[in-house]
Amino acid sequence: MSSSNLTAAHRSLAFGTRLRVTNSHNGRSVVVRVNDRGPFIRGRVLDLSRAAAQDIGMVASGTAKVCYEVVASR
């Protein structure tokens, strides 16, 4: 899996910011790079690429409760 496919959208974090996103249900985590704005749906803070969602086991459910932390900012 190419790390260029591990991306996320966030409303305000700078493009290029790297985040560690952890699925609260199963503890799996992935590091993603913010490259887009969004999501624009109430109650959601991140929109993950399909590759990132697959890595943390949330493709089937479509949404998941996650925790995230900034690991590198631009």
DSSP file (Angstrom, degrees, kcal/mol; ACC not computed):
  #  RESIDUE AA STRUCTURE BP1 BP2  ACC     N-H-->O    O-->H-N    N-H-->O    O-->H-N    TCO  KAPPA ALPHA  PHI   PSI    X-CA   Y-CA   Z-CA
    1    1 A M              0   0    0      0, 0.0     2,-0.2     0, 0.0     5,-0.0   0.000 360.0 360.0 360.0 125.6    0.0    0.0    0.0
    2    2 A S    >   -     0   0    0      1,-0.1     3,-1.6     2,-0.0     4,-0.3  -0.543 360.0-136.6 -76.0 137.7    1.5    3.3   -1.0
    3    3 A S  G >  S+     0   0    0      1,-0.3     3,-1.2    -2,-0.2    30,-0.2   0.714 101.5  72.0 -67.9 -17.8    1.6    6.0    1.7
    4    4 A S  G 3  S+     0   0    0      1,-0.3    -1,-0.3    28,-0.1    29,-0.0   0.708  93.9  55.6 -68.8 -17.4    0.4    8.5   -0.9
    5    5 A N  G <  S+     0   0    0     -3,-1.6     2,-1.4     1,-0.1    47,-0.5   0.540  85.2  88.9 -87.6  -8.2   -3.0    6.7   -0.7
    6    6 A L    <   +     0   0    0     -3,-1.2    27,-1.8    -4,-0.3     2,-0.3  -0.674  64.3 136.8 -93.8  84.9   -3.2    7.3    3.1
    7    7 A T  E     -a   33   0A   0     -2,-1.4    42,-2.5    25,-0.3     2,-0.3  -0.779  32.9-165.2-129.1 168.2   -4.9   10.6    3.2
    8    8 A A  E     -aB  34  48A   0     25,-1.8    27,-2.3    -2,-0.3    28,-0.9  -0.982  17.8-129.0-150.2 158.6   -7.6   12.5    5.1
    9    9 A A  E     +aB  36  47A   0     38,-2.4    38,-1.6    -2,-0.3     2,-0.3  -0.920  27.7 173.9-108.6 139.2   -9.8   15.6    4.9
   10   10 A H        -     0   0    0     26,-1.9    36,-0.1    -2,-0.4    28,-0.1  -0.988  34.3-127.9-142.7 147.3  -10.0   17.9    7.8
   11   11 A R  S    S+     0   0    0     34,-0.5    -1,-0.1    -2,-0.3    35,-0.1   0.849  97.1   3.5 -66.3 -35.6  -11.8   21.3    8.1
   12   12 A S  S    S+     0   0    0     26,-0.1    -1,-0.1     2,-0.1     3,-0.1   0.631  91.1 110.2-131.9 -17.5   -8.9   23.4    9.4
   13   13 A L  S    S-     0   0    0      1,-0.1    -3,-0.2     4,-0.0     3,-0.1  -0.346  76.4 -97.3 -66.1 146.5   -5.6   21.6    9.8
   14   14 A A    >   -     0   0    0      1,-0.1     3,-2.0     2,-0.1    20,-0.2  -0.291  42.2 -98.8 -63.6 143.3   -2.9   22.6    7.4
   15   15 A F  T 3  S+     0   0    0      1,-0.2    20,-0.2    20,-0.1    -1,-0.1  -0.374 112.0  34.2 -58.1 140.2   -2.4   20.6    4.3
   16   16 A G  T 3  S+     0   0    0     18,-3.2    -1,-0.2     1,-0.3     2,-0.1   0.238  81.8 139.6  94.5 -13.2    0.5   18.2    4.8
   17   17 A T    <   -     0   0    0     -3,-2.0    17,-2.8    17,-0.2     2,-0.4  -0.426  46.5-139.2 -63.9 136.0   -0.2   17.7    8.5
   18   18 A R  E     -CD  33  72A   0     54,-3.4    53,-2.7    15,-0.2    54,-1.4  -0.851  20.9-171.5-101.9 134.7    0.3   14.1    9.4
   19   19 A L  E     -CD  32  70A   0     13,-2.6    13,-2.8    -2,-0.4     2,-0.7  -0.954  22.8-140.0-125.2 141.0   -2.2   12.5   11.8
   20   20 A R  E     -CD  31  69A   0     49,-2.8    49,-1.6    -2,-0.4     2,-0.5  -0.920  26.7-165.1 -96.4 117.3   -2.2    9.1   13.6
   21   21 A V  E     -CD  30  68A   0      9,-3.0     9,-1.9    -2,-0.7     2,-0.5  -0.906   3.5-167.5-108.4 126.3   -5.8    7.9   13.5
   22   22 A T  E     -CD  29  67A   0     45,-3.1    45,-2.3    -2,-0.5     2,-0.6  -0.956  21.7-130.5-119.1 129.3   -6.9    5.1   15.8
   23   23 A N  E  >  - D   0  66A   0      5,-2.9     4,-2.5    -2,-0.5     3,-0.3  -0.670  15.7-152.2 -74.3 117.5  -10.1    3.2   15.5
   24   24 A S  T  4 S+     0   0    0     41,-2.4    -1,-0.2    -2,-0.6    42,-0.1   0.758  89.7  57.1 -65.2 -25.0  -11.5    3.2   19.0
   25   25 A H  T  4 S+     0   0    0     40,-0.5    -1,-0.2     1,-0.1    41,-0.1   0.889 125.8  12.2 -75.5 -40.3  -13.4   -0.1   18.5
   26   26 A N  T  4 S-     0   0    0     -3,-0.3    -2,-0.2    30,-0.2    -1,-0.1   0.484  92.7-122.2-121.0  -4.2  -10.4   -2.3   17.5
   27   27 A G     <  +     0   0    0     -4,-2.5     2,-0.2     1,-0.3    -3,-0.1   0.447  61.0 142.6  79.6  -0.7   -7.3   -0.3   18.4
   28   28 A R        -     0   0    0     28,-0.3    -5,-2.9    -5,-0.2     2,-0.3  -0.501  29.3-169.1 -75.4 143.7   -5.8   -0.3   14.9
   29   29 A S  E     - C   0  22A   0     -7,-0.2     2,-0.3    -2,-0.2    -7,-0.2  -0.908  15.0-174.1-135.0 161.9   -4.1    2.9   13.7
   30   30 A V  E     - C   0  21A   0     -9,-1.9    -9,-3.0    -2,-0.3     2,-0.5  -0.984  25.2-125.0-149.2 149.5   -2.7    4.4   10.6
   31   31 A V  E     - C   0  20A   0     -2,-0.3     2,-0.3   -11,-0.2   -11,-0.2  -0.894  35.9-179.6-100.4 126.5   -0.8    7.6    9.8
   32   32 A V  E     - C   0  19A   0    -13,-2.8   -13,-2.6    -2,-0.5     2,-0.5  -0.813  23.9-129.8-123.0 162.3   -2.4    9.8    7.2
   33   33 A R  E     -aC   7  18A   0    -27,-1.8   -25,-1.8    -2,-0.3     2,-0.4  -0.951  24.1-123.8-113.5 131.2   -1.6   13.1    5.5
   34   34 A V  E     +a    8   0A   0    -17,-2.8   -18,-3.2    -2,-0.5   -17,-0.2  -0.609  46.6 150.5 -73.2 123.2   -4.2   15.9    5.4
   35   35 A N  E     +     0   0A   0    -27,-2.3     2,-0.3    -2,-0.4   -26,-0.2   0.250  55.3  38.6-137.2  11.0   -4.7   16.8    1.7
   36   36 A D  E    S-a    9   0A   0    -28,-0.9   -26,-1.9     2,-0.1     2,-0.3  -0.968  73.7-109.0-155.7 165.9   -8.3   18.0    1.5
   37   37 A R        +     0   0    0     -2,-0.3   -26,-0.2   -28,-0.2     3,-0.1  -0.767  59.0  13.7-100.4 149.1  -11.1   20.0    3.3
   38   38 A G        -     0   0    0     -2,-0.3     9,-0.2     1,-0.3     2,-0.1  -0.825  19.1-163.4 134.6-172.3  -14.1   18.4    4.8
   39   39 A P        -     0   0    0      0, 0.0    -1,-0.3     0, 0.0   -28,-0.1   0.694  32.2-173.9 -75.8 159.2  -16.0   16.6    5.9
   40   40 A F        +     0   0    0     -3,-0.1     2,-0.5    -2,-0.1     5,-0.1  -0.119  49.9 107.5-111.6  35.4  -19.1   18.8    5.8
   41   41 A I  S >  S-     0   0    0      3,-0.1     3,-1.9     1,-0.0    -3,-0.0  -0.962  79.2-105.3-114.5 128.0  -21.4   16.5    7.6
   42   42 A R  T 3  S+     0   0    0     -2,-0.5     3,-0.1     1,-0.3    -2,-0.1  -0.189 103.1  21.6 -53.4 135.7  -22.4   17.4   11.2
   43   43 A G  T 3  S+     0   0    0      1,-0.2     2,-0.4     2,-0.0    -1,-0.3   0.361  99.4 105.2  89.6  -5.5  -20.7   15.2   13.8
   44   44 A R    <   +     0   0    0     -3,-1.9    -1,-0.2     1,-0.1    -3,-0.1  -0.893  37.4 175.4-111.4 140.5  -17.8   14.1   11.7
   45   45 A V        +     0   0    0     -2,-0.4   -34,-0.5     1,-0.2     2,-0.3   0.640  66.5  34.9-114.3 -21.9  -14.2   15.5   12.0
   46   46 A L        -     0   0    0    -36,-0.1     2,-0.5   -35,-0.1    -1,-0.2  -0.969  53.6-158.7-134.3 149.3  -12.2   13.5    9.5
   47   47 A D  E     -B    9   0A   0    -38,-1.6   -38,-2.4    -2,-0.3     2,-0.3  -0.976  23.5-157.4-123.4 114.8  -12.8   11.9    6.1
   48   48 A L  E     -B    8   0A   0     -2,-0.5   -40,-0.2   -40,-0.2   -42,-0.1  -0.649  19.0-111.5 -95.0 148.3  -10.3    9.1    5.4
   49   49 A S     >  -     0   0    0    -42,-2.5     4,-2.6    -2,-0.3     5,-0.2  -0.310  36.2-107.4 -64.7 160.2   -9.3    7.7    2.1
   50   50 A R  H  > S+     0   0    0      1,-0.2     4,-2.5     2,-0.2     5,-0.2   0.894 120.7  54.3 -58.7 -40.7  -10.5    4.2    1.3
   51   51 A A  H  > S+     0   0    0    -46,-0.4     4,-1.9     2,-0.2    -1,-0.2   0.912 111.0  44.9 -61.6 -42.8   -6.9    2.8    1.8
   52   52 A A  H  > S+     0   0    0    -47,-0.5     4,-1.4     2,-0.2    -2,-0.2   0.913 112.8  50.8 -67.5 -42.5   -6.7    4.4    5.3
   53   53 A A  H  <>S+     0   0    0     -4,-2.6     5,-2.6     1,-0.2     6,-0.4   0.886 109.7  51.4 -61.7 -38.5  -10.1    3.2    6.3
   54   54 A Q  H ><5S+     0   0    0     -4,-2.5     3,-1.1     1,-0.2    -1,-0.2   0.902 104.5  57.1 -65.2 -40.9   -9.2   -0.3    5.2
   55   55 A D  H 3<5S+     0   0    0     -4,-1.9    -1,-0.2     1,-0.3    -2,-0.2   0.821 112.9  39.8 -61.1 -32.1   -6.0   -0.2    7.3
   56   56 A I  T 3<5S-     0   0    0     -4,-1.4   -28,-0.3    -3,-0.2    -1,-0.3   0.336 116.6-111.1-103.3   8.4   -8.0    0.5   10.4
   57   57 A G  T < 5S+     0   0    0     -3,-1.1    -3,-0.2    -4,-0.4     4,-0.1   0.879  82.1 114.8  74.4  40.7  -10.9   -1.8    9.6
   58   58 A M     >< +     0   0    0     -5,-2.6     4,-1.9    -6,-0.1    -4,-0.2   0.252  38.4  99.5-125.4  15.3  -13.7    0.6    9.0
   59   59 A V  T  4 S+     0   0    0     -6,-0.4    -5,-0.1     1,-0.2    -1,-0.1   0.929  84.5  50.4 -66.4 -44.0  -14.6    0.1    5.4
   60   60 A A  T  4 S+     0   0    0      1,-0.2    -1,-0.2     2,-0.1    -2,-0.1   0.894 116.1  40.6 -62.9 -41.0  -17.5   -2.2    6.0
   61   61 A S  T  4 S-     0   0    0     -4,-0.1     2,-0.3     1,-0.1    -1,-0.2   0.786  91.8-147.4 -80.5 -26.9  -19.1    0.1    8.6
   62   62 A G  S  < S+     0   0    0     -4,-1.9     2,-0.3    -9,-0.0    -1,-0.1  -0.063  75.9  43.7  85.3 -36.1  -18.4    3.3    6.6
   63   63 A T        +     0   0    0     -2,-0.3     2,-0.3     2,-0.0    -2,-0.0  -0.952  64.4 174.1-136.1 158.1  -18.0    5.3    9.8
   64   64 A A        -     0   0    0     -2,-0.3     2,-0.6    -3,-0.0    -6,-0.1  -0.985  39.2-102.6-158.4 154.2  -16.2    4.7   13.1
   65   65 A K        +     0   0    0     -2,-0.3   -41,-2.4   -42,-0.0   -40,-0.5  -0.729  52.9 175.4 -78.8 123.9  -15.4    6.4   16.3
   66   66 A V  E     -D   23   0A   0     -2,-0.6     2,-0.4   -43,-0.2   -43,-0.2  -0.888  28.6-144.6-129.9 159.3  -11.7    7.4   16.1
   67   67 A C  E     -D   22   0A   0    -45,-2.3   -45,-3.1    -2,-0.3     2,-0.3  -0.931  22.7-170.3-114.5 146.1   -9.1    9.2   18.0
   68   68 A Y  E     -D   21   0A   0     -2,-0.4     2,-0.3   -47,-0.2   -47,-0.2  -0.992  10.3-173.3-139.6 151.8   -6.5   11.3   16.2
   69   69 A E  E     -D   20   0A   0    -49,-1.6   -49,-2.8    -2,-0.3     2,-0.4  -0.994  31.5-112.2-139.0 145.3   -3.3   13.1   17.2
   70   70 A V  E     +D   19   0A   0     -2,-0.3   -51,-0.3   -51,-0.2     3,-0.1  -0.641  32.1 173.6 -75.9 126.3   -1.0   15.3   15.2
   71   71 A V  E    S+     0   0A   0    -53,-2.7     2,-0.3    -2,-0.4   -52,-0.2   0.636  71.6   5.5-106.5 -21.2    2.4   13.6   14.6
   72   72 A A  E     -D   18   0A   0    -54,-1.4   -54,-3.4     0, 0.0    -1,-0.4  -0.914  66.5-164.9-160.2 135.2    3.9   16.2   12.3
   73   73 A S              0   0    0     -2,-0.3   -56,-0.1   -56,-0.2   -57,-0.1  -0.869 360.0 360.0-122.5 158.5    2.7   19.6   11.1
   74   74 A R              0   0    0     -2,-0.3    -1,-0.1   -60,-0.1   -59,-0.1   0.409 360.0 360.0 -94.2 360.0    3.7   21.9    8.3
